[in-house]
Amino acid sequence: MHFHAHPYACAGGDSAPGGGGRRFYRHFGRPGGRTRMFDQGDLRFVILKLISEKPSHGYEIIKGIEDRLGGAYAPSPGVIYPTLTLLEELGLIRVQETEGPRKLYGITEEGRASLDDNRATVEAIFARMAEINARHGGGPAPQILRAMENLKTALRLRLAQGPLSAEENTAIANILDDAARAVEAK
């Protein structure tokens, strides 16, 4: 069993482009089983399509998928990087430049041909992603939820260190009040 920081962050297995059925799992968090956002092969098409739109690093692909799904899902690096390696081995993408450990991936002619050959499938996947974005895009942004949790954790950890002095209480209260006023002003 494995765990992810995001509740929908399991993409599961993936097969070669064009293989397997094309279905999105719509029942996130269903009891008794692992939840997958993409069916077999779909994630490869998503990555290939995103790279066809703009050469990207792995992190940019993760963020691109998360953005297109309205924060409902962010694939883990453990899913993205092996898929990038496989797409490269299949000749569908290539490294355009390397900055230290970061690789910028671009699509090859074979990759464009694969997207063209599977256009209906790719369009269906992205239509489902847009549908999920519409459903989940209206909720709080993932980065705001993360920041809220970070604040709660920082307060909990600081309070667990022992009693605060009167000056520390006032300083922390002022910081929180200033943050509340800044949020209200937005």
JOVENWO-V649422 format. One line per field, one symbol per residue. ss: DSSP state (2 for helix, 1 for strand, 0 for the rest). burial: # if it has 16 or more other ideal C-beta (glycine too) atoms within 10 Angstrom, else .. A space follows every 50 residues. Layout:
ss = ???
burial = ???
This chain:
ss = 00000000000000000000000000000000000000000222222222 22200102222222222200000000222222222222200011111110 01111110222222222022222222222222222200000222222222 222222222200000222222222222222222220
burial = .....#.####..#..#....#.##.........################ ##..####.###.###.########...###.##.###.#.###...... ..###.##..#..##..#..##.##..##..##..#.....#........ ....................................
